[in-house]
Amino acid sequence: MLITDDLLLYYKRCRRRAFLDVYGDRIQQDPEQDFLLKLRQDSLAYRQAILDVAPHQSPNYPRRDWAAGAKATLELMQQGVDQISQGILLMQTAPGVTLLSRPDLLVKQPGLSNFGDWIYVPTLIKLGKRSKPEYQIVAAFAAHLLAAVQGVLPSSAQLILRRQDAYSVSLARWEPLMQEVLSECIDTLLQRQEPDIFISRQKCSLCHWYSTCHAIAKAKQHISLLPGVTPSRYRDLQALGLTTVESLAQSPINLLEPAVGSEVAVDLVQQAQSIVQNRAILRQRSGAETQTLELFTHPDVLTTASVELYFDIEAEPELKLDYLLGVLVIDHRTHTETFHPLIAEHPKDEALIWQQFLDLVLFYPEAPIFHFSEYEVETVKRLAKLYQTPQPLVKHILSRLVDIHWEVMNTATLPVESYSLKHLARWIGFEWRDSGVTGSQCVCLYNHWLETGDRTPLDAIVRYNEDDCRATYYLKNWLKNFMQESVQNSTKSYAKISE
């Protein structure tokens, strides 16, 4: 069995992914997503850009002949080459287990080793911005294998991260942790112990086993599908014997409170009840037997203005560019709905579309501007600062922004797996015209437009953005009706109690 640095990294992120990569049926893997392919290409390009300015030599060996690669790497180290790129470090451990690391660079430094008065230090080049634990584990793994070759463990390893100087990994801290993870990984794979499922939305969304794991989780009604169930809370719930959605829905709040706190306990139980009953429930807070909607909602949601604006943004993070400011104008006076796709066909046009956005929203100075999530607020602040928009104007626009995501989260519990716009809007009956397009895929589509000039992907982005705006409109109307019905029901219940 071959344990590579990539396999160890994935094991640290998700044990089940590593297990399936070794034993799973590859026919069941999801097709590779365009966005994941872009990330891989960007990662390779970033690594190559670093290597281009670092004089280095690479071992020469037949493709995937790891033994030959390790021998060629050893010869370069014995020669004292200053920097070795894509070297092969190989080690036999338990019978039938081989460890393989391919650090991006092995950098020569002063010290005493099997080679003479120099040692090598492993350097990994990662596209990420943070020194994630899995990066440091893999760096320690490379150093561990390197120590077996040169006879000494360096005191540190290096990470070269995006937009940062080199980060030093303390091997005194991370080598023991790596040993624990490596031992667990080897035991899991040798004993063929298939790890339990846990659906983590952000981590799982790009995995090629997502559909397989999600289908199993759905069939089991796995509790990790509930919003709010983090890995640590999952362990707490397991310790309480709460392993199904039904058991959690029937659980008394005071059973959960010592483990997760009163507010989280209320949210988790109510979320489970919403799933079991398949209905929206007025969100409650611990310690409040009764509540009125004005305590936790924005009053603009309850009213219908003569003109309403719905705002959504598409961005390219690598370029630090917000290239599409979409605004849907709902004019109840004229019974018209007009979508304005303010799009920067080239990155230099961002200033132009920002001014167009200002002109449009100022044309309707009293209209509330509905959006979904904090991103739109932060973008307005960023663009205003970047293009020196007068502060009184910025404050005026910010005062009109209404976050529908915040309104939903503080008002209703819905039977959904996620409180993303797509999950919420689809539950209440809205559908996107291009079902396969996602926000992350739009990044790829915009880059394709920049590279080729083909307007087809640009048109798909505009449709997607318009549908996001319309989904927000649809959700706002649903929330307004839900809140009004809740007020009426609360009033009726209060009247009965008063009698």
N, C-alpha and C positions, 0 to 999 in steps of 0.2 A: 504494500500500500504506500502511495506517495502522498506525503503531507507537504503541501506547498505553502508559501507565504500568503498567497491569495486565499487558499482554503482556510488557513488559520484566521485571516481577517474576516472572512464571512462567518466562520464559527463564532468569533467574538460578537459579531452583529446579530447573528441568528443561527443557533445550533441546528435548527431544522433545515435551513438552506444548505449548510455544509453537508449534512447527511444526505439530502436529496441529490446534491451535486455528485455524490459518490455512488449512491445506490438507486436513485430515482430513474423512472422511465422517461427518457429525453423526449419521447413523442408527446408527453403531457406538458412540456414546457410551453409557456406563452411565446408568441413571436416577439422578436426583439423590438422594443419601442424606438421610434425615431429619436426621442429625446435622450434615451440611454445611449444610443449610438453616437449622438452628438457629444455627450459627456465623455465617452471613451475617446473620440477623436480629439476633443479639446485637451484631454489629459495627455494623450500622446504628443500633441503639438507643444504643450507646455513643457513636457519633459525634454523634448528635442531642442526647444529653444534654450533651455538651461545647459544641455550638453554641448550645444553649438559654441558656447562661450567658455567651455571648460575643456582644455586639451586633455585627451584621454585615449586609451587604447581598449579595444574590446577583444575578448577571447574568440578564437576561430575554431569552430567545431561543427560537425554535422547536426542538422536540425533535430532537436529533441533527444540528442545523445547526451544525457546529463553527465554521465561519467566522463566522457571526452571533454565536455564543457568545464567540469570541475578541474580536470587535469590541466587544461589550457589556462584556466584562471590561476591555478597554483603557480604555473611557470611564470606568468606575468608578475605575481607577487614576489616570487624568488628573485626576479630581475630588478625589483624595486621600482616598477613603473609608478609614476606619481599619482595617476588617477585611472582606475579601471572601470569601464562602464559595462553594465549588464553581465557582471561576473556570475559564475555558478558556484554556490556553496552547497555541498552535499554531505550528509551524515547518515549512517546506519544506526538505528537505535534498537528497539525490540525486534525479534525475528519477524521479517516480512514488512518492516516499517522503515521507510526512507524519508528523511527530511530534506527539503529543497528550498533554498532561498535565492532570489535573483535581485539583489540590491541594485538600485540605479547607478550608484557610484561606490567604489571602494577607494578611499582617499588616504594616501600615505602620510603618516605623521611620525615624529620622533618617538622612540621607545625601544624596548627590547622584546624580540620575538624569535621564533624559529628561523626567521630570515636574516637576522642581524640587528642593527641598531635602528630599526624602523618597525612600525606596526601599521595596520590598516583599520580605518574606522568606516562603518557602513553609512551611506547617505541615501535616503529615500526622497523622491520628488513626487509630491502629491498636489493635485489641483485644489484640494480643500483649503479653507481659510483658517481652520482651527486644528490644533494638535490633538486630534481625537484619540481616545484610549486605544482604539484598534490600530491606529497608525503607530503608536508607541509600542504596542505589543509586537507588531510585525518588525519594527526596528530592532527590538530586543531579540527577536527570533533570529534575525540576520546576524546580530552580534554574537549570539550563542553559537551558531554554526561557524562563524568566522574564528571564534576562540579555539575551536577544535582544530582548525587548520594552522593558525599562527602561534598557538600555544599560550595566548594571553587574551583576556577579555578587556576590551577598551573600557574606559570609564564612562563613555557616553557614545551615543549615536546621533546622527543629524537628520532633521527633517527640513526639506526646502518646501515651503508652502506658498500658496498664491498670495501675492501682495504683502509678503512678510520677509524679514530676514530669516536666516537659518535658525531653526529651533533645536536646542540641545535636549536630547532624551537621556535622563539619568538612568543608567543601567542598574545602579544599586537599588533603585526603586522598582523599575519595570521588569528586570530579568526574573525575579522570583514570581511576579504576577504572570509573566509569560509562561513560566514553567507550569504553573497551575492550569492555565488555559490549555496549553499543549497537552498535558497529561489527560485532562478531561476529554479533549478532542480525540486523542488516540483511543481511549477507552470506549467512547461512544461509537466510534467507527469500527473498531475491532469486534465489539460485542453486538454490533448492529442494533443498538438501542435507538429506535426512532423517537426523536424528541417530540414533546407535546406541541400542539399548535398554539400560537399566540399571534393574533392579527394586530400588528402595529401599523397604523395607517400610513404614516410618513415613510417608515423603513420598508414596508412591504410593497408599496405601490409600484416600484420599479423592478421588483424581483420577478424572474421568469417562472417561478413556481407559484405566483400569487393566485392564479385561478384555481389551481389544484388545492392549495391550502384553504382558500376561501370557501370552496365548495364543501370541503369536509367540515369547516367551522359552521357553515350554514346548516348542514345536515344535523350537526350535534347541538345547534343553537348555542354555540360556544360563547361564554360570557365575555370574552375579549372583544366581541363584536359590539358591545355596548359602549357608546361614547362615555368617556370618563374613567374607563377601566384601564389604568396604566399597569405596567408590569409589577410595580410594587403593590398596588392595590389588588391586583390579581392574586398575589401571594397572600395578602391579608384575607381576601375572601375565601381562598382555599383553606386557610387555617381555621376559618369559621364554618367550614363545610358547605359553603355556598358556591357551587360549581355550575349551576344552571341558571338561566334567566328566570325560570319559574320560581326556583327557590329564593332568589334574590327579591323577586316581586312580592313574595309573601313574608319576607323577613321584617321583623320589628326594627324600627330605626335604632332603638337603644342597643341592639345587638352589634351594630356596625360602629356606633359612635366612638367606643374606646380605640378602635383601630384606625379610623379614617377621619374622625371629627364629625360634628353634627351636621354641618352644611353639606359636606360631600356625601354623608350617609343618606340624607334626604334626596339629594340629586340622583344617586345611584338607584335607590329603591324606586323612585318615581320614574326613572328612565326604564327600568325593567318592567314596571307596570304599564307604561305606554306601549312597549313592545308586545307584551302579552295581550293587552286589550286592543292593540292596533288602532289607537286613537291619540289625538293630541290632548294633553292635559295641561291645565293652568299651572304654571310653575309655582311651587310653594317654597317658603323659607322656614327653616327650623325655628320653633318658638313662636310662630305666627299662626294662630288659629284662623284668623280672618285677615284679609288684606285688600286694599283697593288698588286699582290699576295705576292710578296716578303716582303711586309710590315708586314704581320701578319702570315706567315707560315714558317715552318721549311723546308729548301731546300732539305733535305734528302727525304721528302715525294714525291717530284716531280721526283726523279730519281730512277732507278732500279739498285741496287748494284748486283754484281756478286753472292754474298751470303747475305741473309737476315735472321735474327733471330727474332722469335716472342715468347714473354716471358709472362707467366701467372703464378700466385701463388695461391695455396690453403692453408688456415691457420686455426688453432684452437685457437681462441682468449683466451679461458679460460686457456689453457696450455702455452700461449705466444709462440706458435710453428708455424713455417712455414714449413709444412710437405711435400709439393709438389712444386717443381720448374720445371715447364713444359717449354720446349724450342722446338719450331718447326724450323727446319733448312730448308730453301728454297735455294737450290743450283741451280742457273740458268745456271751454266756451264755444269752440268751433268743432268739437268732437273729432279732432284730428290727432294722429300719432305720427311724429316725424323723427327719423333717426339721423343723427349727424355724425358720420365717421370722420373725425379729425385725425388724419393719418400722416405721419412723417414718412414719405416714400423713401427718403434718404435721411440718415442720422442728423445731418445739419439742419433739417426742417423742424426739429423739436421746438425751437423758439417760436416758429411760425404757428404751429398748432396750439401752443400754449396761449398765444395772443388770440387765436381764433376761439379757444375755449373761454377766455375772459370776455370777449365780445358777446359770445352766445349767452353765457349765464347772466351778464349784465343787461341783456336785452329783456330778461325776465327777472327783474330785481327782487321780486317778492316770492318767487317760486322756491319751494324747498328742493334740495338736491339729494336724492336718495342714492345710496351706494351700498355695497356689501363688503364689509371688512375695513380694517384700519388703513389698508394700503392707499386708498384714495386720499385720505386725510394727509398721510405722510408725503404723498406725491405732490399734492397741492403746495405743501410747505416747501418741499425741495425745489420745485420748479419756480415758485415765487422768489425764493432766495437766489436761485441760479440766474434768473432773468430780471432781478431787481424790481419786482412788482411792489408798488407802494403798500405800506403796511395797513392803512385803513381799508384798502380794497381787499387785501388778504383776509383780514379779520371779518369783513362782511361775508366773504365766500365761506369761510370756515364756520361761521355762525349758522349758515343755511344747510350744512351737511348733516344728514341723518343716516346713521349706520343701521341698516336693517338686520344685519347679523347680530349686533348687540341687542336690538329690540327683541328678536326671536329668543336669544339665549336668556334674556331676563324676563321673558313672558310665558313661553310655552315649552313643554317637553313633548317631542315628537318621536314616533316609532321609526327612527332612522339609525343607520350605522355611523353617520357623520353629520355634523352640522355645517357641511360645505353647501355652497349654493346649489350644486347639482343634486345632492341628495335631498335637500329640502324641497326644491322646486319640483323635482320628479315625484316626490311623495304626494304633492298636492295637484299633480296632473300636468305639469309643463314638460315639454320635450324640446331638445335642441334639434335644429334641422340637420346638422351634420353630426350624427351620434358618435362618430369615432374621433372627433377633434377634441383636444383638451388644451388647457392653458399652457402646459409645458410643450405640447406639440406646436403651438403657435410660435414659440421661440424658434423652432426648426423651420417652420414655414416662412417666417420673416427673413431668416438667414438665406433660405433658398431664393426668395425674391431678390435680396441684395446681390446674390451671386449670379443669378440667371436673367433677371428682368422679366421673368414669367409672372403675369398678373394672377394666374390661377390660385396660387397659395395666398396672395394678398386678398383676393376676394373671399377665400375661405375664412381668413382671420376676421374680416369685416362682418361676415355672417355670424361667426362665433361671438364676437363682441356685441353685436346687436341682440343676439339671443340672451347673452348674459344680462344686458340691460332689461330686456323684456321679462326675463325670469325674476329679476329683482322687483319689477313692477307687479308681476303676478303674485309674488310672495308678500309684498306690502299689502296688496288688496286682501289676500287671505288673512294676514295677521290682523288687519283692521276689523274684518268680520268676526274673527275668532275673539278678539278683545271685546267687541260690542256684545257678542253672545254671552261671554263670561260675565260682563257687567250686569246684563239682564238676569242671568241665573243667580248671581250673587245677591242682586237686589231682591229677587223673589225669595231666596232662602232667608235673607235677613228679615223680610216681611213676615214670613211664617214663624220665625223665632220670636219676633216682637209680639205676635198674636198670643 
